[in-house]
Amino acid sequence: MLLSWGLLVSSCEMDAYEKGEGELSLMTAEMADASVGSDKMVTTVTTDDGERLTLTQAATARWMEKGDTTYRTLFYYNQMSDGRAEAVSFNKVAVLVPFTLSKDDKKDSLLTHPIYMESVWMSQNRKYINMRLRLLTGATNDEKALHTLGIMRDTVNSTVNHQRLVVYHDQGGQPEYYSSTVYASVPLNKMTADTLTITANTYGGTFSRTFTLKKD
């Protein structure tokens, strides 16, 4: 089933913490991997530039429901004078693992409803392609009206050396009154191609950006 690879999105989640206001504190936001222990608490975070941050105090977020795992997050923190990080909040980042349609999937189920693609970039550690998207949404009484995101392999336009991925988006019956920001990451650990192109249907037309995966 196609939706099994998707992410249901009703709104961005942001769990807030009391912000430190010390003289030497400075709030920073980084795309990162948060390590969660068996108690569902985060004690260390590794940023996309490879910096390992130890938290001044263990923290968590409502959406971190499973222990002993790693969550993708936009991490807001205060850099303290002793080099540790004081957690301010964790913003949930969708991890979109590329999928290929099975022979049972219907072509008319390949939904590419428009989005706003604000930015796309490769992480400094070259482990992810990160995306900042805006989805149009609005209040509705229909509990089943949810956005669905995913990332599809374009097997027709891909080759051994070049992989093309298409952003799957189902508006899901959501009204288009105001925008909600969503962050997503595509893991690159199983990519064997030399180059990768991300394409998406946006309100401004077709978006396309190509990345070089292998270093010379």
C-alpha positions, -999 to 999 in steps of 0.1 A, spaced: 0 0 0 14 34 -10 5 52 22 25 28 43 56 48 31 41 82 38 39 105 67 6 118 80 8 155 88 -18 175 106 5 202 118 41 208 128 49 197 164 71 218 186 76 209 222 88 239 242 112 240 271 120 269 295 146 289 276 178 297 293 187 334 295 222 333 309 247 359 298 267 334 278 237 315 263 230 318 226 200 300 209 209 280 178 189 258 155 204 227 138 192 197 118 203 168 139 199 132 151 187 129 187 196 97 206 168 84 228 174 60 256 151 33 270 134 61 292 126 81 260 149 109 271 175 126 250 210 132 265 231 136 233 224 151 199 246 149 168 242 178 144 245 175 106 280 190 107 291 161 129 292 179 163 281 158 192 263 178 218 258 167 254 227 182 270 228 200 303 197 181 313 179 152 297 149 163 276 122 148 254 92 157 232 57 143 230 63 128 196 93 108 208 72 77 216 97 50 212 128 43 234 163 31 223 162 47 189 173 78 170 150 106 159 155 132 132 149 167 146 154 204 141 170 210 174 168 244 192 193 249 220 214 274 239 252 269 236 265 271 272 299 284 283 310 248 293 304 235 258 272 217 266 238 224 251 207 235 269 176 221 251 150 246 241 128 225 218 128 196 193 109 201 160 99 168 144 115 161 110 99 136 87 123 109 75 112 100 40 126 67 28 124 63 -10 99 37 -21 91 20 -54 56 12 -65 46 -24 -66 27 -39 -95 -5 -37 -74 -3 0 -70 -24 20 -95 -9 49 -115 -37 72 -105 -27 68 -69 6 87 -76 -5 120 -61 16 151 -65 -6 178 -52 13 211 -51 35 223 -22 58 252 -15 94 241 -17 112 267 4 147 251 4 165 218 -3 201 211 7 225 182 14 236 179 50 272 187 57 278 151 67 264 140 34 239 116 51 207 134 42 189 156 16 170 180 38 138 199 27 118 227 42 83 226 28 51 246 33 18 229 30 -15 247 28 -40 237 54 -70 249 74 -95 240 101 -118 211 92 -142 188 111 -130 158 91 -106 138 113 -95 119 82 -84 150 63 -46 147 66 -17 156 44 4 126 33 40 130 23 64 105 8 93 102 -17 90 79 -48 117 64 -70 112 74 -106 122 41 -122 115 53 -158 139 83 -157 166 69 -134 197 51 -144 225 31 -126 245 64 -122 215 88 -116 186 84 -93 155 106 -97 131 110 -68 96 126 -68 79 141 -38 46 124 -32 19 146 -17 -17 140 -10 -36 171 1 -60 147 18 -90 169 17 -73 196 38 -85 232 31 -59 256 16 -63 286 39 -29 290 55 5 275 54 22 250 78 60 245 77 73 209 76 109 197 76 118 164 59 150 144 54 158 118 28 185 93 40 213 87 16 229 56 32 215 32 6 220 54 -25 244 39 -50 240 64 -78 266 92 -85 239 119 -87 204 124 -73 176 147 -85 147 157 -63 116 169 -82 83 182 -69 51 198 -81 49 233 -65 25 262 -67 50 279 -88 56 250 -112 79 220 -113 108 221 -89 140 202 -97 174 201 -80 204 178 -86 230 168 -61 264 150 -65 265 121 -41 300 107 -46 331 128 -39 359 128 -65 
